[in-house]
Amino acid sequence: MEPIARLVKVSIPNYLAGLPIPDTIVGWFRLGVSDWASLIPPTALLAGIGYMSYKAFCPRARPKPCGAINVCIKKDVNKVVDVVDVEDITEKAVFCRCWKSENWPYCDGSHGKHNNEHNDNVGPLVVKKQN
């Protein structure tokens, strides 16, 4: 804990006190190249904190969901309906419920990527044949 206390109480204040921050507006124009270079790290840190705060707290910064669940499967019909005969199922069938499968109506695991991107928990419908 002592190294952290030294960093906060001594090192950071000494670093900030050594930065070439002028007292007047004209002083900014008199800074040399090395002075400007020494101002880059704290400026980058403040810009990063500001950007992360903007992304976290500003609702306009988040993309709006498009609203449509099905964005690519059988868009030429009014209502997507698939029928699978239970007799065709050998032991089990796994059906997609996230509308992201490339092997529609069967699940190909695309819900995993969808869940990570949208903080969702959708999974497939598993139909097992009774023995």
Backbone as a chain_set.jsonl record, in Angstrom:
{"seq": "MEPIARLVKVSIPNYLAGLPIPDTIVGWFRLGVSDWASLIPPTALLAGIGYMSYKAFCPRARPKPCGAINVCIKKDVNKVVDVVDVEDITEKAVFCRCWKSENWPYCDGSHGKHNNEHNDNVGPLVVKKQN", "coords": {"N": [[0.818, -1.185, 0.0], [2.071, 1.127, 0.555], [3.669, 1.937, -1.735], [1.656, 2.816, -3.478], [0.504, 4.908, -2.045], [2.704, 6.637, -2.0], [2.909, 7.18, -4.727], [0.484, 8.586, -5.208], [0.649, 10.708, -3.354], [3.18, 11.896, -3.7], [4.653, 11.396, -6.203], [2.844, 11.869, -8.438], [1.877, 14.582, -7.861], [4.427, 15.917, -8.019], [5.087, 15.405, -10.704], [2.964, 16.73, -12.036], [3.442, 19.338, -11.124], [5.778, 19.892, -12.432], [5.05, 20.264, -15.069], [4.99, 22.316, -17.98], [2.987, 24.663, -17.771], [1.725, 27.62, -18.828], [1.129, 30.925, -17.365], [-0.253, 32.872, -18.694], [-2.093, 33.681, -21.732], [-0.422, 34.408, -23.815], [1.853, 33.091, -23.044], [1.467, 30.45, -23.856], [2.125, 30.529, -26.537], [4.816, 30.812, -26.459], [5.915, 28.445, -25.721], [8.224, 25.762, -26.134], [9.184, 23.05, -28.382], [9.825, 20.757, -26.887], [8.465, 21.363, -24.549], [5.775, 21.259, -25.421], [5.705, 18.564, -26.128], [5.952, 17.365, -23.622], [3.459, 17.876, -22.617], [1.742, 16.181, -23.912], [1.182, 13.438, -22.837], [-0.475, 13.9, -20.377], [-2.591, 15.271, -21.577], [-3.591, 13.405, -23.414], [-4.462, 11.453, -21.614], [-6.529, 12.842, -20.25], [-8.243, 13.332, -22.426], [-8.935, 10.697, -23.111], [-10.303, 9.855, -20.78], [-12.428, 11.652, -20.867], [-13.674, 10.876, -23.292], [-14.419, 8.199, -22.715], [-16.217, 8.69, -20.649], [-18.174, 10.129, -22.015], [-19.093, 8.145, -23.83], [-20.138, 6.34, -21.98], [-22.142, 7.689, -20.542], [-23.707, 9.3, -22.21], [-26.677, 9.151, -23.914], [-27.053, 9.437, -26.674], [-24.74, 8.568, -27.775], [-24.787, 5.845, -27.956], [-25.559, 3.279, -30.263], [-28.742, 3.004, -31.834], [-31.03, 0.291, -31.624], [-32.16, -1.552, -34.491], [-34.741, -2.496, -34.444], [-35.993, -4.514, -35.939], [-36.247, -8.015, -35.739], [-35.793, -10.243, -37.374], [-33.574, -9.98, -39.849], [-32.697, -11.003, -42.27], [-33.788, -13.47, -43.161], [-35.879, -15.124, -45.335], [-37.22, -12.747, -46.363], [-39.005, -12.129, -48.326], [-41.55, -13.057, -47.819], [-44.636, -12.601, -45.95], [-44.897, -13.695, -43.404], [-42.778, -15.741, -41.618], [-42.812, -19.124, -41.584], [-41.985, -22.316, -40.639], [-42.155, -25.805, -41.036], [-41.449, -28.763, -39.405], [-41.443, -32.16, -39.524], [-42.093, -34.307, -36.861], [-41.471, -36.952, -37.052], [-39.279, -36.944, -38.682], [-37.181, -36.309, -37.081], [-34.385, -37.696, -35.676], [-32.897, -38.277, -33.119], [-32.569, -35.842, -31.707], [-33.344, -32.38, -32.345], [-32.134, -29.137, -33.005], [-33.291, -25.98, -32.882], [-33.171, -22.671, -34.231], [-33.606, -19.619, -32.43], [-32.845, -17.032, -32.506], [-32.743, -15.791, -34.92], [-30.436, -15.493, -36.384], [-29.111, -17.542, -37.583], [-27.288, -19.214, -40.156], [-28.158, -21.526, -41.181], [-30.936, -21.794, -41.246], [-34.011, -23.418, -40.455], [-32.516, -24.409, -38.405], [-30.272, -24.339, -35.585], [-27.076, -22.806, -35.568], [-25.334, -21.898, -33.712], [-25.072, -19.158, -33.773], [-26.285, -17.503, -31.969], [-24.597, -17.085, -29.837], [-22.7, -15.079, -30.549], [-24.537, -13.03, -30.994], [-25.631, -12.77, -28.396], [-23.374, -11.83, -26.971], [-22.913, -9.351, -28.236], [-25.285, -7.92, -27.763], [-25.872, -8.145, -25.114], [-27.642, -10.192, -24.371], [-29.641, -13.182, -23.735], [-30.517, -15.258, -25.328], [-31.246, -18.511, -26.597], [-31.152, -21.737, -28.29], [-34.022, -23.739, -29.382], [-34.494, -26.909, -28.257], [-35.455, -30.003, -29.385], [-36.253, -33.154, -28.315], [-36.492, -36.613, -29.024], [-38.626, -38.921, -27.491], [-37.72, -41.957, -25.97]], "CA": [[0.0, 0.0, 0.0], [2.968, 2.276, 0.639], [4.023, 2.466, -3.059], [0.505, 3.537, -4.041], [0.41, 6.171, -1.313], [3.788, 7.51, -2.482], [2.546, 7.607, -6.073], [-0.582, 9.584, -5.135], [1.02, 11.872, -2.536], [4.453, 12.522, -4.053], [5.061, 11.309, -7.604], [1.916, 12.568, -9.338], [1.984, 16.039, -7.68], [5.709, 16.397, -8.555], [4.979, 15.368, -12.164], [2.076, 17.815, -12.467], [4.092, 20.621, -10.833], [6.842, 20.089, -13.411], [4.531, 20.506, -16.412], [5.146, 23.717, -18.375], [1.691, 25.299, -18.029], [1.935, 29.057, -18.677], [0.141, 31.697, -16.606], [-1.0, 33.767, -19.592], [-2.363, 33.156, -23.074], [0.789, 34.621, -24.606], [2.808, 32.076, -22.635], [1.255, 29.234, -24.654], [2.817, 30.698, -27.813], [6.256, 30.812, -26.199], [6.364, 27.095, -25.366], [9.069, 25.096, -27.12], [8.753, 21.724, -28.841], [9.928, 19.811, -25.77], [7.377, 21.685, -23.622], [4.541, 20.698, -25.997], [5.815, 17.1, -26.049], [5.695, 16.938, -22.245], [2.022, 18.047, -22.34], [0.964, 15.166, -24.645], [0.613, 12.359, -22.011], [-1.644, 14.246, -19.565], [-3.697, 15.645, -22.465], [-4.157, 12.148, -23.925], [-5.185, 10.827, -20.503], [-7.786, 13.578, -20.044], [-9.101, 13.089, -23.589], [-9.451, 9.33, -22.986], [-11.311, 9.838, -19.711], [-13.595, 12.371, -21.378], [-14.337, 10.053, -24.3], [-15.073, 7.064, -22.051], [-17.368, 9.229, -19.921], [-19.185, 10.446, -23.033], [-19.682, 6.887, -24.317], [-20.848, 5.655, -20.906], [-23.265, 8.419, -19.971], [-24.497, 10.041, -23.201], [-27.526, 8.185, -24.624], [-26.917, 9.571, -28.124], [-23.497, 7.915, -28.196], [-25.065, 4.429, -28.177], [-26.361, 3.058, -31.464], [-30.107, 2.541, -31.6], [-31.335, -0.972, -32.288], [-32.976, -1.325, -35.683], [-36.123, -2.858, -34.155], [-36.35, -5.761, -36.606], [-35.573, -9.203, -35.221], [-35.357, -10.984, -38.549], [-33.035, -9.019, -40.799], [-32.25, -11.574, -43.544], [-34.345, -14.781, -43.495], [-37.162, -15.157, -46.059], [-37.816, -11.411, -46.292], [-39.99, -11.981, -49.396], [-42.861, -13.507, -47.357], [-45.183, -11.787, -44.87], [-44.711, -14.358, -42.116], [-41.901, -16.899, -41.771], [-43.314, -20.316, -40.896], [-41.334, -23.545, -41.076], [-42.736, -27.003, -40.435], [-40.558, -29.917, -39.373], [-42.186, -33.331, -39.07], [-41.458, -34.938, -35.711], [-40.974, -38.259, -37.484], [-37.988, -36.749, -39.342], [-36.165, -36.093, -36.061], [-33.85, -38.993, -35.257], [-32.798, -38.257, -31.661], [-32.902, -34.494, -31.265], [-33.144, -31.302, -33.309], [-31.871, -27.872, -32.336], [-33.848, -24.931, -33.736], [-32.729, -21.304, -33.958], [-34.594, -18.654, -31.943], [-32.28, -15.675, -32.529], [-32.869, -15.341, -36.307], [-29.112, -15.179, -36.925], [-28.531, -18.768, -38.113], [-27.101, -19.364, -41.602], [-28.737, -22.827, -41.509], [-32.302, -21.663, -40.761], [-34.445, -23.079, -39.104], [-31.684, -25.093, -37.417], [-29.298, -23.493, -34.892], [-25.662, -23.013, -35.872], [-24.552, -21.264, -32.655], [-24.951, -17.714, -33.993], [-26.82, -16.767, -30.82], [-23.482, -16.73, -28.95], [-22.213, -13.757, -30.961], [-25.649, -12.1, -30.738], [-25.718, -12.533, -26.95], [-22.241, -10.991, -26.562], [-23.064, -8.003, -28.792], [-26.491, -7.245, -27.292], [-26.086, -8.467, -23.7], [-28.892, -10.955, -24.386], [-29.441, -14.548, -23.266], [-31.318, -16.148, -26.163], [-30.631, -19.788, -26.949], [-31.962, -22.504, -29.234], [-35.073, -24.652, -28.943], [-34.026, -28.278, -28.439], [-36.559, -30.962, -29.388], [-35.729, -34.502, -28.192], [-37.448, -37.685, -29.242], [-38.748, -39.802, -26.339], [-37.396, -43.368, -26.278]], "C": [[0.868, 1.257, 0.0], [3.389, 2.81, -0.735], [2.879, 3.26, -3.701], [0.349, 4.887, -3.357], [1.491, 7.136, -1.779], [3.463, 8.037, -3.877], [1.535, 8.746, -6.03], [-0.125, 10.854, -4.415], [2.262, 12.605, -3.03], [4.69, 12.559, -5.562], [4.151, 12.088, -8.544], [1.947, 14.077, -9.102], [3.298, 16.621, -8.209], [5.68, 16.44, -10.075], [4.13, 16.529, -12.664], [2.704, 19.194, -12.227], [5.183, 20.915, -11.85], [6.348, 20.337, -14.822], [4.62, 21.993, -16.748], [3.808, 24.368, -18.744], [1.855, 26.802, -17.778], [0.799, 29.73, -17.903], [-0.717, 32.574, -17.501], [-1.22, 33.088, -20.93], [-1.123, 33.299, -23.954], [1.844, 33.566, -24.276], [2.677, 30.784, -23.414], [2.016, 29.317, -25.979], [4.329, 30.671, -27.656], [6.794, 29.432, -25.807], [7.199, 26.5, -26.49], [8.523, 23.715, -27.469], [8.798, 20.722, -27.689], [8.837, 20.075, -24.723], [6.052, 21.096, -24.123], [4.557, 19.174, -25.905], [5.537, 16.606, -24.633], [4.226, 17.091, -21.853], [1.168, 16.975, -23.018], [0.395, 14.077, -23.728], [-0.566, 12.785, -21.126], [-2.846, 14.654, -20.409], [-4.372, 14.389, -23.019], [-4.96, 11.437, -22.838], [-6.536, 11.52, -20.274], [-8.759, 13.368, -21.204], [-9.714, 11.688, -23.511], [-10.528, 9.215, -21.92], [-12.577, 10.539, -20.171], [-14.374, 11.549, -22.387], [-15.064, 8.877, -23.66], [-16.298, 7.526, -21.264], [-18.506, 9.548, -20.879], [-19.877, 9.18, -23.51], [-20.521, 6.203, -23.245], [-22.134, 6.366, -20.507], [-24.137, 9.164, -20.985], [-25.343, 9.059, -24.007], [-27.41, 8.293, -26.145], [-25.674, 8.877, -28.646], [-23.717, 6.436, -28.483], [-25.897, 4.262, -29.444], [-27.744, 2.538, -31.103], [-30.31, 1.196, -32.275], [-32.287, -0.729, -33.455], [-34.434, -1.701, -35.457], [-36.538, -4.177, -34.789], [-35.56, -6.916, -36.003], [-34.983, -9.987, -36.383], [-34.869, -9.976, -39.586], [-32.654, -9.633, -42.14], [-32.959, -12.861, -43.973], [-35.731, -14.636, -44.115], [-37.899, -13.817, -45.988], [-38.887, -11.209, -47.369], [-41.383, -12.473, -49.0], [-43.31, -12.667, -46.171], [-44.905, -12.371, -43.491], [-43.878, -15.612, -42.332], [-42.455, -18.043, -40.922], [-42.595, -21.52, -41.49], [-41.956, -24.71, -40.327], [-41.711, -28.125, -40.537], [-41.36, -31.072, -38.786], [-41.41, -34.006, -37.944], [-40.873, -36.293, -36.104], [-39.611, -38.145, -38.164], [-36.845, -36.546, -38.348], [-35.686, -37.449, -35.562], [-33.751, -39.071, -33.737], [-33.149, -36.895, -31.102], [-32.655, -33.517, -32.41], [-33.001, -30.001, -32.527], [-32.269, -26.751, -33.292], [-33.415, -23.541, -33.264], [-33.893, -20.458, -33.443], [-34.078, -17.222, -32.009], [-32.346, -15.049, -33.924], [-31.522, -15.023, -36.95], [-28.471, -16.377, -37.628], [-28.417, -18.724, -39.64], [-27.75, -20.659, -42.091], [-30.195, -22.876, -41.045], [-33.146, -22.828, -41.235], [-33.6, -23.739, -38.012], [-30.629, -24.138, -36.848], [-27.88, -23.834, -35.342], [-24.756, -22.33, -34.847], [-24.395, -19.766, -32.801], [-25.462, -16.899, -32.816], [-25.711, -16.364, -29.853], [-22.938, -15.343, -29.263], [-23.282, -12.699, -30.687], [-25.734, -11.757, -29.25], [-24.59, -11.632, -26.46], [-22.419, -9.549, -27.021], [-24.204, -7.233, -28.142], [-26.806, -7.507, -25.825], [-27.417, -9.201, -23.517], [-28.601, -12.364, -23.874], [-30.243, -15.564, -24.071], [-30.529, -17.409, -26.499], [-31.562, -20.56, -27.868], [-33.108, -23.255, -28.558], [-34.59, -26.06, -29.263], [-35.22, -29.208, -28.321], [-35.929, -32.355, -29.379], [-36.848, -35.498, -28.415], [-37.44, -38.59, -28.015], [-38.436, -41.247, -26.794], [-38.406, -44.285, -25.673]], "O": [[0.458, 2.31, -0.488], [3.465, 4.026, -0.904], [3.114, 4.256, -4.385], [0.09, 5.895, -4.015], [1.227, 8.328, -1.937], [3.712, 9.205, -4.175], [1.695, 9.751, -6.723], [-0.479, 11.958, -4.828], [2.394, 13.809, -2.809], [4.904, 13.629, -6.132], [4.628, 12.88, -9.357], [2.038, 14.818, -10.081], [3.293, 17.707, -8.79], [6.181, 17.388, -10.68], [4.516, 17.231, -13.599], [2.52, 20.109, -13.03], [5.482, 22.081, -12.106], [7.162, 20.601, -15.707], [4.355, 22.838, -15.893], [3.54, 24.594, -19.924], [2.097, 27.216, -16.643], [-0.311, 29.208, -17.794], [-1.807, 32.98, -17.099], [-0.618, 32.056, -21.226], [-0.813, 32.409, -24.746], [2.639, 33.191, -25.138], [3.67, 30.085, -23.618], [2.496, 28.303, -26.487], [5.047, 30.521, -28.645], [7.994, 29.274, -25.586], [6.908, 26.715, -27.667], [7.518, 23.275, -26.911], [7.879, 19.917, -27.543], [8.341, 19.145, -24.087], [5.299, 20.507, -23.349], [3.525, 18.562, -25.632], [4.947, 15.54, -24.458], [3.788, 16.502, -20.865], [-0.023, 16.871, -22.723], [-0.801, 13.8, -23.825], [-1.583, 12.091, -21.119], [-3.989, 14.419, -20.018], [-5.6, 14.325, -23.082], [-6.022, 10.88, -23.116], [-7.562, 10.856, -20.124], [-9.964, 13.241, -20.988], [-10.895, 11.516, -23.816], [-11.547, 8.556, -22.128], [-13.681, 10.07, -19.895], [-15.604, 11.523, -22.347], [-16.205, 8.586, -24.02], [-17.307, 6.822, -21.22], [-19.668, 9.268, -20.585], [-21.104, 9.134, -23.589], [-21.515, 5.552, -23.565], [-23.12, 5.711, -20.168], [-25.224, 9.619, -20.626], [-24.793, 8.216, -24.715], [-27.655, 7.306, -26.839], [-25.568, 8.622, -29.846], [-22.912, 5.826, -29.186], [-26.838, 5.021, -29.673], [-27.898, 1.734, -30.183], [-29.816, 0.979, -33.381], [-33.114, 0.182, -33.415], [-35.295, -1.26, -36.218], [-37.363, -4.893, -34.222], [-34.354, -6.807, -35.783], [-33.806, -10.347, -36.367], [-35.661, -9.209, -40.134], [-32.319, -8.9, -43.07], [-32.731, -13.309, -45.097], [-36.644, -14.091, -43.494], [-39.065, -13.765, -45.598], [-39.608, -10.212, -47.329], [-42.321, -12.318, -49.783], [-42.485, -12.087, -45.465], [-44.701, -11.634, -42.526], [-44.239, -16.46, -43.148], [-42.551, -17.937, -39.699], [-42.599, -21.716, -42.705], [-42.247, -24.614, -39.135], [-41.176, -28.402, -41.611], [-41.891, -30.97, -37.681], [-40.208, -34.246, -38.067], [-39.872, -36.723, -35.53], [-38.865, -39.122, -38.224], [-35.675, -36.604, -38.726], [-36.481, -38.257, -35.082], [-34.464, -39.865, -33.124], [-33.921, -36.784, -30.15], [-31.869, -33.784, -33.319], [-33.669, -29.796, -31.514], [-31.679, -26.584, -34.359], [-33.309, -23.276, -32.067], [-35.014, -20.556, -33.941], [-34.783, -16.293, -31.615], [-32.026, -13.87, -34.076], [-31.483, -14.342, -37.974], [-27.395, -16.241, -38.21], [-29.326, -18.259, -40.328], [-27.877, -20.864, -43.298], [-30.638, -23.891, -40.508], [-32.992, -23.211, -42.395], [-33.929, -23.642, -36.829], [-30.155, -23.24, -37.544], [-27.528, -25.005, -35.48], [-23.554, -22.194, -35.073], [-23.658, -19.151, -32.031], [-25.111, -15.727, -32.676], [-25.869, -15.391, -29.116], [-22.737, -14.528, -28.362], [-22.975, -11.607, -30.208], [-25.89, -10.591, -28.887], [-24.82, -10.76, -25.623], [-22.108, -8.621, -26.275], [-24.11, -6.016, -27.982], [-27.877, -7.138, -25.341], [-28.207, -8.875, -22.631], [-27.448, -12.703, -23.609], [-30.609, -16.618, -23.55], [-29.309, -17.374, -26.662], [-32.65, -20.082, -28.191], [-33.155, -23.387, -27.335], [-34.308, -26.37, -30.421], [-35.916, -29.217, -27.306], [-35.179, -32.714, -30.287], [-37.998, -35.261, -28.045], [-36.374, -38.987, -27.545], [-38.85, -41.675, -27.872], [-38.303, -45.502, -25.822]]}, "num_chains": 1, "name": "protein.A"}
